[in-house]
Amino acid sequence: MPATAHPATANERLDPQEMVVLHRVFRREIPLLAGLIEAAVPGDRRRTAVLADHLDLVLGALGEHHEGEDDLLWPRLRERAAPGDDVVARMADQHEAIAGALDTAAELSRRWRARADRDTALRLAEALRVLDRHAADHMDDEEEHLLPLMADHITPGEWSEVGERGRRSVPKAKLLIFLGAILEDATAQERRLFLSQMPAPARVLWRTVGTRLYGRTTTRVRRSDALAPQV
């Protein structure tokens, strides 16, 4: 099949900025959690559970995001964007390194949840910093070199498949929290874009329930006066 088969047409061209906005969640939350876990008081099981719960959400979302790319994006880009084969191959290799770091962090998180001890907390914090380095390098590379290929060769509908898969992986009780995490560092224009893609009842739910829920969550996790994102 020709390398240009099924490219995104001009009137349905993908705006890959959505991926950049999603990446900000991982860029912010992983190093933040590393510091919070390192500072947790040993034996404080309530605090341990709060942080481990939030970490599970972040790690699960990152893992599912990458698996969605592996299954739904890389095969299409290899088929359609032959000159970018080296970029796609590099992304896949980076995913393998990140998957190993994710597995290590997830296992240490389970141990820390059970023990709430200082040694495991320190090991988990260091594992998260390793994961952060791998993920940040990958996201930098992806945003600079892969997103232009996606804009040319992936349709908005195909990208939405990745997003829908990611949404299905988030527990329903955590969907508004993860939406808040996405919107927290988004610009006003980016927030409008994300919210415009949601059904009207979901937008109302975010404005009436989600903003307060996310504000309480960030305060509980960060023990700060963090504000929910404006809408």
Sequence and secondary structure as in RCSB ss.txt:
>XXXX:A:sequence
MPATAHPATANERLDPQEMVVLHRVFRREIPLLAGLIEAAVPGDRRRTAVLADHLDLVLGALGEHHEGEDDLLWP
RLRERAAPGDDVVARMADQHEAIAGALDTAAELSRRWRARADRDTALRLAEALRVLDRHAADHMDDEEEHLLPLM
ADHITPGEWSEVGERGRRSVPKAKLLIFLGAILEDATAQERRLFLSQMPAPARVLWRTVGTRLYGRTTTRVRRSD
ALAPQV
>XXXX:A:secstr
  TTSS   GGG   THHHHHHHHHHHHHHHHHHHHHHHS TT HHHHHHHHHHHHHHHHHHHHHHHHIIIIIHH
HHHHH GGGHHHHHHHHHHHHHHHHHHHHHHHHHHHHHHH  HHHHHHHHHHHHHHHHHHHHHHHHIIIIIHHHH
HHH  HHHHHHHHHHHHHHS GGGHHHHHHHHHHT  HHHHHHHHHTS HHHHHHIIIIIHHHHHHHHHHHH S 
      
